[in-house]
Amino acid sequence: MEILVRDNNVDQALRVLKKKLQREGVFREMKLRRNYEKPSEKRAREKAEAVRRHRKLLRKRLEREGY
């Protein structure tokens, strides 16, 4: 990943870097890997995330179709 620093504006470059890392899910991955996660906990978390994504998709679909 490459971030360009323009006019010695390091603060702006850091903001851009953090935004890119956030978008790619690096911070979330680091948080998950900080502690060991049992396989059963991992399955439960992934299933809950899938349910959340599905419900969000249904909400968006309902909103778009206007029911």
DSSP file (Angstrom, degrees, kcal/mol; ACC not computed):
  #  RESIDUE AA STRUCTURE BP1 BP2  ACC     N-H-->O    O-->H-N    N-H-->O    O-->H-N    TCO  KAPPA ALPHA  PHI   PSI    X-CA   Y-CA   Z-CA
    1    1 A M              0   0    0      0, 0.0     2,-0.4     0, 0.0    16,-0.0   0.000 360.0 360.0 360.0 137.4    0.0    0.0    0.0
    2    2 A E        -     0   0    0      2,-0.0     2,-0.4    15,-0.0     0, 0.0  -0.980 360.0-172.6-128.8 132.4    1.4    3.4   -0.9
    3    3 A I        -     0   0    0     -2,-0.4     2,-0.4     2,-0.0    10,-0.1  -0.986  18.0-140.3-122.9 128.9    0.4    6.8    0.4
    4    4 A L        -     0   0    0     -2,-0.4     2,-0.7     9,-0.0    -2,-0.0  -0.738   7.0-145.4 -91.2 134.9    1.7   10.0   -1.1
    5    5 A V        -     0   0    0     -2,-0.4     2,-0.4     8,-0.0     3,-0.3  -0.885  18.4-162.2 -98.8 117.7    2.7   12.9    1.2
    6    6 A R    >   -     0   0    0     -2,-0.7     3,-1.8     3,-0.4     6,-0.1  -0.856  66.8  -8.2-105.2 134.6    1.9   16.2   -0.5
    7    7 A D  T 3  S-     0   0    0     -2,-0.4    -1,-0.2     1,-0.3     3,-0.1   0.839 121.1 -67.1  53.5  40.0    3.5   19.5    0.7
    8    8 A N  T 3  S+     0   0    0     -3,-0.3     2,-1.4     1,-0.2    -1,-0.3   0.768  91.5 149.6  54.5  28.5    4.9   17.8    3.8
    9    9 A N    <>  +     0   0    0     -3,-1.8     4,-1.6     1,-0.2    -3,-0.4  -0.670   9.9 163.0 -93.8  82.7    1.4   17.3    5.1
   10   10 A V  H  >  +     0   0    0     -2,-1.4     4,-2.6     1,-0.2    -1,-0.2   0.842  69.2  60.5 -71.6 -34.0    2.0   14.1    7.1
   11   11 A D  H  > S+     0   0    0      1,-0.2     4,-2.1     2,-0.2    -1,-0.2   0.923 106.1  46.8 -60.1 -44.3   -1.3   14.5    9.1
   12   12 A Q  H  > S+     0   0    0      1,-0.2     4,-2.3     2,-0.2    -1,-0.2   0.912 111.6  51.3 -63.1 -42.6   -3.3   14.3    5.9
   13   13 A A  H  X S+     0   0    0     -4,-1.6     4,-2.5     1,-0.2    -2,-0.2   0.887 108.9  51.3 -63.8 -38.4   -1.3   11.3    4.7
   14   14 A L  H  X S+     0   0    0     -4,-2.6     4,-2.9     2,-0.2    -1,-0.2   0.902 108.7  51.3 -63.8 -41.2   -1.9    9.5    8.1
   15   15 A R  H  X S+     0   0    0     -4,-2.1     4,-2.2     2,-0.2    -2,-0.2   0.918 111.2  47.7 -61.5 -42.7   -5.7   10.2    7.8
   16   16 A V  H  X S+     0   0    0     -4,-2.3     4,-2.3     2,-0.2    -2,-0.2   0.913 112.4  49.5 -64.7 -42.4   -5.7    8.7    4.3
   17   17 A L  H  X S+     0   0    0     -4,-2.5     4,-2.7     1,-0.2     5,-0.2   0.933 111.3  48.4 -61.8 -46.9   -3.7    5.7    5.4
   18   18 A K  H  X S+     0   0    0     -4,-2.9     4,-2.5     1,-0.2    -1,-0.2   0.888 110.7  51.4 -62.1 -38.9   -6.0    5.0    8.4
   19   19 A K  H  X S+     0   0    0     -4,-2.2     4,-2.3    -5,-0.2    -1,-0.2   0.907 111.3  47.4 -65.0 -41.4   -9.1    5.3    6.2
   20   20 A K  H  X S+     0   0    0     -4,-2.3     4,-1.9     2,-0.2    -2,-0.2   0.918 112.9  48.4 -65.6 -43.1   -7.6    2.8    3.7
   21   21 A L  H  X>S+     0   0    0     -4,-2.7     5,-2.1     1,-0.2     4,-0.6   0.899 111.9  49.9 -63.3 -40.4   -6.7    0.4    6.5
   22   22 A Q  H ><5S+     0   0    0     -4,-2.5     3,-0.9     1,-0.2    -1,-0.2   0.916 109.3  51.3 -62.8 -43.9  -10.1    0.7    8.0
   23   23 A R  H 3<5S+     0   0    0     -4,-2.3    -1,-0.2     1,-0.3    -2,-0.2   0.853 110.4  48.8 -63.7 -35.0  -11.8    0.0    4.6
   24   24 A E  H 3<5S-     0   0    0     -4,-1.9    -1,-0.3    -5,-0.1    -2,-0.2   0.542 113.3-118.6 -84.6  -6.4   -9.7   -3.1    4.1
   25   25 A G  T <X5 +     0   0    0     -3,-0.9     4,-2.0    -4,-0.6    -3,-0.2   0.726  68.8 137.3  81.5  22.2  -10.5   -4.4    7.6
   26   26 A V  H  ><S+     0   0    0     -5,-2.1     4,-2.4     2,-0.2     5,-0.2   0.912  72.1  48.9 -68.8 -42.6   -7.0   -4.4    9.0
   27   27 A F  H  > S+     0   0    0     -6,-0.4     4,-2.2     1,-0.2    -1,-0.2   0.897 111.8  49.2 -65.0 -40.0   -7.9   -2.9   12.4
   28   28 A R  H  > S+     0   0    0      2,-0.2     4,-2.2     1,-0.2    -1,-0.2   0.905 111.0  50.1 -65.1 -41.8  -10.8   -5.4   12.8
   29   29 A E  H  X S+     0   0    0     -4,-2.0     4,-2.0     2,-0.2    -2,-0.2   0.901 109.8  50.8 -63.3 -41.8   -8.5   -8.3   11.9
   30   30 A M  H  X S+     0   0    0     -4,-2.4     4,-0.7     1,-0.2    -2,-0.2   0.911 109.8  50.5 -63.1 -41.9   -5.9   -7.1   14.4
   31   31 A K  H >< S+     0   0    0     -4,-2.2     3,-0.7     1,-0.2     4,-0.5   0.907 111.1  48.4 -63.5 -41.5   -8.5   -6.9   17.1
   32   32 A L  H >< S+     0   0    0     -4,-2.2     3,-0.5     1,-0.2    -1,-0.2   0.863 112.9  47.7 -66.9 -35.2   -9.7  -10.4   16.4
   33   33 A R  H 3< S+     0   0    0     -4,-2.0    -1,-0.2     1,-0.2    -2,-0.2   0.505  87.0  87.9 -85.6  -3.9   -6.2  -11.8   16.5
   34   34 A R  T << S+     0   0    0     -4,-0.7     2,-0.3    -3,-0.7    -1,-0.2   0.897  99.8  24.8 -62.0 -39.4   -5.2  -10.1   19.7
   35   35 A N  S <  S-     0   0    0     -3,-0.5     2,-0.2    -4,-0.5    -1,-0.1  -0.889  96.2 -94.9-123.9 155.6   -6.6  -13.1   21.7
   36   36 A Y        -     0   0    0     -2,-0.3     2,-0.5     1,-0.0    -3,-0.1  -0.454  35.8-153.8 -67.9 138.6   -7.1  -16.7   20.9
   37   37 A E        -     0   0    0     -2,-0.2     5,-0.0    -4,-0.0    -1,-0.0  -0.968  15.5-126.2-118.4 121.5  -10.6  -17.5   19.7
   38   38 A K     >  -     0   0    0     -2,-0.5     4,-2.5     1,-0.1     3,-0.2  -0.301  23.7-117.0 -62.0 148.2  -12.0  -21.0   20.1
   39   39 A P  H  > S+     0   0    0      0, 0.0     4,-2.4     0, 0.0     5,-0.2   0.857 116.6  52.7 -55.8 -36.6  -13.2  -22.6   17.0
   40   40 A S  H  > S+     0   0    0      2,-0.2     4,-2.1     1,-0.2     5,-0.1   0.896 110.3  47.6 -67.3 -38.1  -16.8  -22.8   18.4
   41   41 A E  H  > S+     0   0    0     -3,-0.2     4,-2.6     2,-0.2    -1,-0.2   0.887 110.8  52.2 -67.0 -38.6  -16.7  -19.1   19.2
   42   42 A K  H  X S+     0   0    0     -4,-2.5     4,-2.8     2,-0.2     5,-0.2   0.926 109.8  48.0 -63.6 -44.9  -15.4  -18.3   15.7
   43   43 A R  H  X S+     0   0    0     -4,-2.4     4,-2.4     1,-0.2    -1,-0.2   0.918 112.7  48.8 -61.1 -43.5  -18.3  -20.3   14.2
   44   44 A A  H  X S+     0   0    0     -4,-2.1     4,-2.3     2,-0.2    -2,-0.2   0.911 113.1  47.2 -63.5 -42.6  -20.8  -18.6   16.4
   45   45 A R  H  X S+     0   0    0     -4,-2.6     4,-2.5     2,-0.2    -2,-0.2   0.933 113.0  47.8 -64.7 -46.0  -19.4  -15.1   15.5
   46   46 A E  H  X S+     0   0    0     -4,-2.8     4,-2.2     1,-0.2    -1,-0.2   0.883 112.1  50.0 -64.5 -37.4  -19.3  -15.8   11.8
   47   47 A K  H  X S+     0   0    0     -4,-2.4     4,-2.4    -5,-0.2    -1,-0.2   0.917 110.7  49.5 -66.0 -42.1  -22.8  -17.1   11.9
   48   48 A A  H  X S+     0   0    0     -4,-2.3     4,-2.4     1,-0.2    -2,-0.2   0.897 110.8  50.4 -62.8 -40.0  -24.0  -14.0   13.7
   49   49 A E  H  X S+     0   0    0     -4,-2.5     4,-2.6     2,-0.2    -1,-0.2   0.899 109.7  50.6 -64.2 -40.0  -22.2  -11.8   11.2
   50   50 A A  H  X S+     0   0    0     -4,-2.2     4,-2.5     2,-0.2    -2,-0.2   0.909 110.5  48.8 -64.9 -41.4  -23.9  -13.7    8.4
   51   51 A V  H  X S+     0   0    0     -4,-2.4     4,-2.7     2,-0.2     5,-0.2   0.920 111.6  50.2 -62.5 -43.4  -27.3  -13.3    9.9
   52   52 A R  H  X S+     0   0    0     -4,-2.4     4,-2.3     1,-0.2    -2,-0.2   0.922 111.4  47.9 -61.3 -44.8  -26.6   -9.6   10.4
   53   53 A R  H  X S+     0   0    0     -4,-2.6     4,-2.3     2,-0.2    -1,-0.2   0.910 112.3  49.7 -61.8 -42.0  -25.6   -9.2    6.8
   54   54 A H  H  X S+     0   0    0     -4,-2.5     4,-2.5     2,-0.2    -2,-0.2   0.922 111.3  48.0 -64.5 -44.6  -28.6  -11.0    5.6
   55   55 A R  H  X S+     0   0    0     -4,-2.7     4,-2.6     1,-0.2    -1,-0.2   0.892 111.3  51.2 -63.3 -38.9  -31.0   -8.9    7.7
   56   56 A K  H  X S+     0   0    0     -4,-2.3     4,-2.4    -5,-0.2    -1,-0.2   0.913 109.7  50.1 -63.9 -42.0  -29.3   -5.7    6.5
   57   57 A L  H  X S+     0   0    0     -4,-2.3     4,-2.5     2,-0.2    -2,-0.2   0.912 110.9  49.2 -61.2 -43.7  -29.8   -6.9    2.9
   58   58 A L  H  X S+     0   0    0     -4,-2.5     4,-2.8     2,-0.2    -2,-0.2   0.907 110.1  51.3 -63.4 -41.9  -33.5   -7.6    3.5
   59   59 A R  H  X S+     0   0    0     -4,-2.6     4,-2.5     2,-0.2    -2,-0.2   0.931 112.1  46.4 -60.2 -45.4  -34.0   -4.2    5.1
   60   60 A K  H  X S+     0   0    0     -4,-2.4     4,-2.4     1,-0.2    -2,-0.2   0.906 112.5  50.6 -63.5 -41.0  -32.3   -2.5    2.1
   61   61 A R  H  X S+     0   0    0     -4,-2.5     4,-2.2     2,-0.2    -2,-0.2   0.910 111.8  47.1 -63.4 -43.1  -34.4   -4.6   -0.3
   62   62 A L  H  X>S+     0   0    0     -4,-2.8     4,-1.5     2,-0.2     5,-1.5   0.900 112.5  50.0 -63.5 -41.6  -37.6   -3.7    1.5
   63   63 A E  H  <5S+     0   0    0     -4,-2.5    -2,-0.2    -5,-0.2    -1,-0.2   0.901 112.1  47.5 -64.1 -41.2  -36.7   -0.1    1.6
   64   64 A R  H  <5S+     0   0    0     -4,-2.4    -1,-0.2     1,-0.2    -2,-0.2   0.882 114.8  44.8 -69.1 -38.5  -35.9   -0.1   -2.2
   65   65 A E  H  <5S-     0   0    0     -4,-2.2    -1,-0.2    -5,-0.2    -2,-0.2   0.665 107.6-128.4 -82.9 -15.6  -39.1   -1.9   -3.1
   66   66 A G  T  <5       0   0    0     -4,-1.5    -3,-0.2    -5,-0.2    -4,-0.1   0.869 360.0 360.0  78.7  38.7  -41.2    0.3   -0.8
   67   67 A Y      <       0   0    0     -5,-1.5    -4,-0.1     0, 0.0    -1,-0.1   0.450 360.0 360.0 -86.7 360.0  -43.2   -2.2    1.3
